[in-house]
Amino acid sequence: MRSRTLSLAGSTVAAAVLATALLPMTAAQAAGSTPKVTKATKDAFGRVADNVITDRTAVLVGGGATRKSLKPTGGVKLSSAQKKVEDGKLSALRATKARLATLGEAYTSADTAVTVDSTKVKGTKATVKITERTSLKYKKIRGDEPASTGFEAHHQLTFTASGGTWQLTAMKGTDGGAQRINDPVAPAADAKLSRTPMAVHQAPKAATSWPAPSAPKTINGGKYNYQAMVAYTEKYWKNYNPAYRKYNSMGGDCTNYLSQGLLAGGWQQISKVTPEEYDTWYYASNGTADAWIGVNEWSWFTQTAQRTTPLANVYQMDIGDVLQVDFNRDGDKDHSMMVTFRSSSGVPYLTYHDADTYRRSVASIIASYPNSYYYAYRT
């Protein structure tokens, strides 16, 4: 595992592992044949991944990219096409950082650790899977921010042998849900919803303007135990509860995880089927309700059953409340998150699966997806 710490002060990047000098090129490599993949080569694959990710996070911290990702590392480098891709991502992240600043958020430092999970080589192509663990410390702008936010994400990298060296030619995240804080989002075109459910209440969109009108919530003494919801959600944000199945590979685990937290806070399961559509919400060893695991189905169930009420503005959410996002504005909600912290100045912070994320501010979500549709629910 490699760990990097970024600091705003002096725009420095302290690394546990620095890029090494190029390994000597063999005569066969110089002639353009496929270079041999050794342990040192595999280590270099990981260092290149670490450099690329650290560059992205450095932009958000404010120190500027170190550009180490553009330098050959252990005989491995970025292809010219991938350099352009990374330049575009860094430019987009600068825009994200600027939007965050207008929303009153910044970071003072960050730490990234990269673990290589597997390396498969076939001919001139190497497929490398890695796990990234990144945390960022919030700058105390309002003074009531939590200490930090963090996430665990998974990536797949493709290296191609060319000219006697291995070059990074593609890199993609393999998690569902929202993109990571340090991975900019490409604008999506509007689309039309292809399905129309029967007998359900659709939630209205929520505004994203700051500040929001007051919408106080009774945290103690109410029907549900919101502290229990938060405790459960923050306990299992990266270490999954083995009592439940995972749905990461089947469209995402975000709503399954959200439902677990609501259950921990006192929501009652409903398994009896009625003539209404999306009228059940339960988890069982031999089956699970659509509304337990489906983003849209959860919304339709909770609105129809009056388990939730819509909020007019995302900044009205408090702990135990839920935010859903329609990333490409097609009327089909894509992601579910729970508020597990609310600052005294009224900023909600969200914890969720896919990619597994702890206390990400609603401002950060909005800065990454400024044109998406948002749905806020009071639970």
C-alpha positions as CSV (number, residue, x, y, z in Angstrom):
1,M,0.0,0.0,0.0
2,R,1.3,3.5,-0.8
3,S,0.2,6.5,1.0
4,R,0.5,10.2,0.0
5,T,-0.2,13.2,2.2
6,L,-1.1,16.5,0.5
7,S,-0.7,19.8,2.4
8,L,-1.9,23.2,1.4
9,A,0.9,24.9,3.2
10,G,3.7,25.5,0.7
11,S,1.9,23.4,-1.9
12,T,4.0,20.4,-0.9
13,V,3.3,16.7,-1.5
14,A,5.0,14.4,1.0
15,A,5.1,10.8,-0.3
16,A,5.9,7.6,1.4
17,V,7.1,6.3,-1.9
18,L,8.6,8.6,-4.5
19,A,8.9,7.9,-8.2
20,T,11.9,5.8,-9.0
21,A,14.3,6.2,-11.8
22,L,13.7,4.4,-15.1
23,L,14.7,0.8,-15.0
24,P,17.4,0.0,-17.6
25,M,15.8,-1.0,-21.0
26,T,16.9,-4.3,-22.4
27,A,18.0,-4.7,-26.0
28,A,14.7,-6.4,-26.8
29,Q,12.7,-3.5,-25.3
30,A,14.8,-1.0,-27.2
31,A,13.9,-2.9,-30.4
32,G,10.2,-2.4,-29.6
33,S,9.2,-5.9,-28.4
34,T,6.9,-6.5,-25.5
35,P,8.7,-5.6,-22.2
36,K,8.8,-8.3,-19.5
37,V,6.5,-7.8,-16.6
38,T,8.5,-8.2,-13.4
39,K,7.6,-7.5,-9.8
40,A,9.3,-4.1,-10.2
41,T,7.0,-3.4,-13.2
42,K,3.9,-4.3,-11.2
43,D,5.1,-2.0,-8.4
44,A,5.5,0.7,-11.0
45,F,1.9,0.2,-12.2
46,G,0.8,1.0,-8.7
47,R,3.0,4.1,-8.4
48,V,1.6,5.5,-11.7
49,A,-1.9,5.0,-10.4
50,D,-0.9,6.6,-7.1
51,N,0.6,9.6,-8.9
52,V,-2.4,10.1,-11.1
53,I,-4.9,10.0,-8.2
54,T,-2.6,12.2,-6.0
55,D,-2.5,14.8,-8.8
56,R,-6.3,15.0,-8.9
57,T,-6.6,15.4,-5.2
58,A,-3.9,18.0,-5.1
59,V,-6.0,20.3,-7.2
60,L,-8.9,20.1,-4.8
61,V,-6.6,20.8,-1.8
62,G,-5.3,23.9,-3.6
63,G,-1.6,23.2,-4.0
64,G,-1.8,22.4,-7.7
65,A,-1.0,19.1,-9.4
66,T,2.5,17.8,-8.8
67,R,2.6,16.5,-12.4
68,K,4.4,13.4,-11.2
69,S,1.8,11.5,-13.1
70,L,3.4,12.7,-16.4
71,K,6.8,11.4,-15.5
72,P,8.0,7.9,-16.3
73,T,8.0,5.7,-13.2
74,G,9.9,2.5,-13.1
75,G,9.8,2.2,-16.8
76,V,6.0,2.9,-16.9
77,K,4.4,6.1,-18.1
78,L,1.2,7.7,-19.3
79,S,0.4,7.6,-23.0
80,S,0.2,10.9,-24.8
81,A,-3.6,10.4,-25.1
82,Q,-4.0,9.7,-21.4
83,K,-2.0,12.8,-20.6
84,K,-4.6,14.8,-22.4
85,V,-7.4,13.0,-20.5
86,E,-5.7,13.8,-17.2
87,D,-5.1,17.4,-18.2
88,G,-8.9,17.6,-18.9
89,K,-9.7,16.1,-15.6
90,L,-7.5,18.5,-13.7
91,S,-9.0,21.4,-15.5
92,A,-12.5,20.2,-14.6
93,L,-11.5,19.7,-11.0
94,R,-10.3,23.3,-10.8
95,A,-13.8,24.3,-11.8
96,T,-15.2,22.0,-9.1
97,K,-12.9,23.6,-6.6
98,A,-14.1,27.1,-7.6
99,R,-17.8,26.0,-7.3
100,L,-17.0,24.6,-3.9
101,A,-15.4,27.9,-2.8
102,T,-18.6,29.8,-3.7
103,L,-20.5,27.3,-1.5
104,G,-18.2,27.9,1.4
105,E,-16.1,24.8,1.4
106,A,-12.4,24.0,1.0
107,Y,-9.8,21.4,2.2
108,T,-6.5,21.9,4.0
109,S,-4.9,18.5,3.3
110,A,-5.5,15.1,1.9
111,D,-4.1,11.6,2.2
112,T,-4.3,8.9,-0.5
113,A,-3.3,5.3,-0.2
114,V,-3.3,2.9,-3.3
115,T,-3.3,-0.9,-3.1
116,V,-2.9,-3.0,-6.2
117,D,-5.5,-5.8,-6.0
118,S,-4.6,-7.7,-9.1
119,T,-2.5,-7.6,-12.3
120,K,-3.4,-9.6,-15.4
121,V,-1.1,-9.6,-18.5
122,K,-2.1,-10.9,-21.9
123,G,0.2,-10.1,-24.7
124,T,0.8,-6.4,-24.9
125,K,-2.0,-5.5,-22.5
126,A,-2.0,-5.4,-18.7
127,T,-5.2,-5.0,-16.7
128,V,-4.5,-3.7,-13.2
129,K,-7.2,-3.3,-10.5
130,I,-6.6,-1.1,-7.5
131,T,-8.3,0.2,-4.4
132,E,-8.0,3.9,-3.5
133,R,-8.5,5.2,0.0
134,T,-8.6,8.9,0.2
135,S,-9.4,11.3,3.1
136,L,-9.5,15.1,3.0
137,K,-9.5,17.5,6.0
138,Y,-12.2,20.2,5.9
139,K,-10.9,23.8,6.2
140,K,-12.7,25.5,9.0
141,I,-14.4,28.2,7.1
142,R,-17.6,28.4,9.1
143,G,-16.0,26.7,12.0
144,D,-18.5,23.9,12.5
145,E,-17.4,21.5,9.7
146,P,-16.6,17.9,10.7
147,A,-13.0,17.0,10.8
148,S,-12.8,15.1,7.6
149,T,-14.4,13.3,4.7
150,G,-13.2,10.1,3.1
151,F,-14.0,7.4,0.6
152,E,-12.8,4.0,-0.6
153,A,-13.0,3.5,-4.4
154,H,-12.0,0.9,-7.0
155,H,-10.4,1.5,-10.4
156,Q,-9.4,-0.5,-13.4
157,L,-6.3,0.6,-15.3
158,T,-5.2,-0.6,-18.7
159,F,-1.5,-0.5,-19.6
160,T,-0.3,-1.2,-23.2
161,A,3.2,-2.1,-24.2
162,S,4.5,0.3,-26.9
163,G,8.0,1.2,-28.0
164,G,9.6,-1.1,-25.4
165,T,7.7,0.5,-22.4
166,W,4.4,0.1,-20.6
167,Q,2.0,3.0,-21.0
168,L,-1.2,3.8,-19.1
169,T,-3.8,4.0,-21.9
170,A,-7.1,3.9,-19.9
171,M,-8.4,4.3,-16.3
172,K,-11.9,4.0,-15.1
173,G,-13.8,3.7,-11.8
174,T,-15.7,0.5,-11.2
175,D,-18.0,1.6,-8.4
176,G,-21.6,2.7,-9.0
177,G,-23.3,5.7,-7.6
178,A,-21.7,9.1,-7.3
179,Q,-18.3,9.8,-8.6
180,R,-15.5,10.3,-6.2
181,I,-14.7,13.8,-4.9
182,N,-11.5,13.8,-7.0
183,D,-13.0,12.4,-10.2
184,P,-14.8,15.1,-12.3
185,V,-18.1,14.3,-13.8
186,A,-18.7,14.6,-17.6
187,P,-22.0,16.5,-18.3
188,A,-24.8,14.2,-19.2
189,A,-27.5,14.9,-21.8
190,D,-31.1,15.0,-20.8
191,A,-33.1,11.9,-21.5
192,K,-36.7,10.8,-21.1
193,L,-37.9,8.3,-18.5
194,S,-38.9,5.1,-20.2
195,R,-41.2,3.7,-17.5
196,T,-44.2,5.1,-15.7
197,P,-45.1,3.3,-12.4
198,M,-48.7,2.9,-11.3
199,A,-50.3,4.2,-8.2
200,V,-47.3,6.0,-6.7
201,H,-46.5,9.5,-5.6
202,Q,-43.6,11.2,-7.3
203,A,-41.3,13.3,-5.0
204,P,-40.8,16.9,-6.1
205,K,-37.4,18.2,-6.9
206,A,-35.5,20.1,-4.1
207,A,-33.7,23.4,-4.6
208,T,-30.0,23.7,-3.9
209,S,-29.7,27.3,-3.0
210,W,-28.0,28.5,0.2
211,P,-29.3,29.5,2.7
212,A,-32.5,27.5,2.9
213,P,-35.7,28.4,4.7
214,S,-35.9,26.9,8.2
215,A,-37.3,23.3,8.5
216,P,-36.5,22.1,12.0
217,K,-36.6,18.4,12.8
218,T,-37.3,16.7,16.2
219,I,-34.2,14.6,16.7
220,N,-35.0,13.3,20.2
221,G,-38.3,11.9,21.4
222,G,-39.7,11.3,18.0
223,K,-41.0,8.2,16.3
224,Y,-37.6,7.1,15.1
225,N,-34.1,6.9,16.6
226,Y,-32.1,9.1,14.3
227,Q,-28.9,8.7,16.3
228,A,-29.2,4.9,15.8
229,M,-29.5,5.5,12.1
230,V,-26.4,7.6,12.1
231,A,-24.4,5.2,14.3
232,Y,-25.2,2.3,12.0
233,T,-24.5,4.1,8.8
234,E,-21.2,5.5,10.0
235,K,-20.1,2.1,11.4
236,Y,-20.6,0.2,8.2
237,W,-19.7,2.9,5.5
238,K,-16.6,0.9,4.4
239,N,-16.7,-2.3,6.5
240,Y,-19.9,-3.9,5.3
241,N,-22.3,-5.7,7.7
242,P,-21.9,-9.4,6.8
243,A,-25.5,-10.0,7.9
244,Y,-26.7,-8.5,4.6
245,R,-26.0,-9.3,0.9
246,K,-24.1,-6.8,-1.2
247,Y,-25.5,-5.4,-4.4
248,N,-22.5,-3.5,-5.7
249,S,-22.2,-5.7,-8.8
250,M,-26.0,-5.6,-9.4
251,G,-26.6,-1.9,-10.0
252,G,-25.2,-0.6,-6.7
253,D,-25.5,-1.1,-2.9
254,C,-26.5,2.5,-2.0
255,T,-30.2,1.9,-1.3
256,N,-29.7,-1.5,0.3
257,Y,-27.3,0.2,2.7
258,L,-29.7,3.2,3.2
259,S,-32.5,0.7,4.1
260,Q,-30.3,-1.0,6.7
261,G,-29.7,2.3,8.4
262,L,-33.4,3.2,8.4
263,L,-34.2,-0.3,9.9
264,A,-31.6,0.3,12.6
265,G,-33.4,3.5,13.5
266,G,-36.9,2.0,13.9
267,W,-38.4,1.7,10.4
268,Q,-40.7,-1.4,10.3
269,Q,-40.5,-3.9,7.5
270,I,-43.6,-4.6,5.4
271,S,-43.8,-7.9,3.5
272,K,-47.6,-8.3,3.1
273,V,-48.5,-7.7,-0.6
274,T,-51.5,-5.5,-1.4
275,P,-53.0,-4.4,-4.8
276,E,-50.8,-1.3,-4.6
277,E,-47.5,-1.3,-6.5
278,Y,-44.3,-0.9,-4.6
279,D,-46.1,-1.4,-1.3
280,T,-43.5,-3.7,0.4
281,W,-40.2,-2.9,2.1
282,Y,-38.3,-5.8,3.6
283,Y,-35.0,-7.8,3.6
284,A,-35.1,-11.6,3.9
285,S,-32.7,-14.5,3.3
286,N,-35.0,-15.8,0.5
287,G,-35.9,-12.5,-1.1
288,T,-35.8,-8.7,-0.8
289,A,-38.4,-6.1,-1.8
290,D,-37.6,-3.9,-4.7
291,A,-38.1,-0.8,-2.5
292,W,-35.4,-2.1,-0.2
293,I,-32.7,-2.0,-2.9
294,G,-34.0,0.1,-5.7
295,V,-33.5,3.9,-5.8
296,N,-36.7,4.8,-7.5
297,E,-38.7,2.0,-5.9
298,W,-37.6,3.3,-2.4
299,S,-38.8,6.7,-3.3
300,W,-42.2,5.5,-4.6
301,F,-42.7,3.3,-1.6
302,T,-41.8,5.9,1.0
303,Q,-43.9,8.6,-0.7
304,T,-46.9,6.4,-1.2
305,A,-46.7,4.9,2.3
306,Q,-46.0,8.4,3.8
307,R,-42.8,7.2,5.4
308,T,-41.2,10.3,4.1
309,T,-42.2,13.9,3.3
310,P,-40.4,16.0,0.6
311,L,-38.2,18.9,1.6
312,A,-38.1,22.0,-0.5
313,N,-34.3,22.5,-0.3
314,V,-31.4,20.1,0.2
315,Y,-30.0,22.3,3.0
316,Q,-33.1,21.6,5.1
317,M,-32.0,18.0,5.6
318,D,-31.0,16.9,9.1
319,I,-29.5,13.6,10.4
320,G,-31.4,10.5,9.2
321,D,-32.8,12.4,6.2
322,V,-32.2,11.2,2.7
323,L,-30.9,12.7,-0.5
324,Q,-31.4,11.2,-3.9
325,V,-29.9,12.4,-7.2
326,D,-30.9,12.1,-10.8
327,F,-27.5,12.7,-12.4
328,N,-28.6,13.0,-16.0
329,R,-32.0,14.6,-15.4
330,D,-33.9,11.8,-17.1
331,G,-36.6,11.5,-14.4
332,D,-35.0,8.3,-13.2
333,K,-33.2,8.7,-9.8
334,D,-29.8,7.2,-9.7
335,H,-28.3,7.4,-6.1
336,S,-29.4,7.4,-2.4
337,M,-27.5,8.9,0.5
338,M,-28.2,9.5,4.2
339,V,-27.3,12.6,6.2
340,T,-25.1,11.5,9.1
341,F,-23.9,15.0,10.2
342,R,-25.3,18.5,10.1
343,S,-23.2,21.5,11.0
344,S,-24.5,24.2,13.3
345,S,-24.6,26.5,10.3
346,G,-26.9,24.1,8.5
347,V,-24.8,22.1,6.1
348,P,-25.7,18.4,5.8
349,Y,-23.0,15.8,5.3
350,L,-23.8,12.5,3.6
351,T,-22.5,8.9,4.0
352,Y,-23.2,6.3,1.4
353,H,-22.1,3.2,-0.5
354,D,-20.8,3.2,-4.1
355,A,-18.2,4.5,-3.9
356,D,-18.1,4.1,-0.1
357,T,-18.0,7.6,1.3
358,Y,-18.0,9.2,4.8
359,R,-19.4,12.6,5.6
360,R,-19.3,14.2,2.1
361,S,-20.9,17.6,2.2
362,V,-24.0,18.3,0.2
363,A,-22.1,21.3,-1.2
364,S,-19.5,18.9,-2.6
365,I,-22.2,16.9,-4.3
366,I,-23.7,20.0,-5.9
367,A,-20.3,21.3,-7.0
368,S,-19.6,18.0,-8.8
369,Y,-23.1,17.8,-10.3
370,P,-24.3,21.4,-10.6
371,N,-27.0,20.5,-13.2
372,S,-28.5,17.4,-11.7
373,Y,-31.9,17.0,-10.1
374,Y,-32.0,16.6,-6.4
375,Y,-34.7,15.1,-4.1
376,A,-34.6,15.6,-0.3
377,Y,-36.7,13.5,2.1
378,R,-37.5,14.1,5.7
379,T,-37.7,10.7,7.4
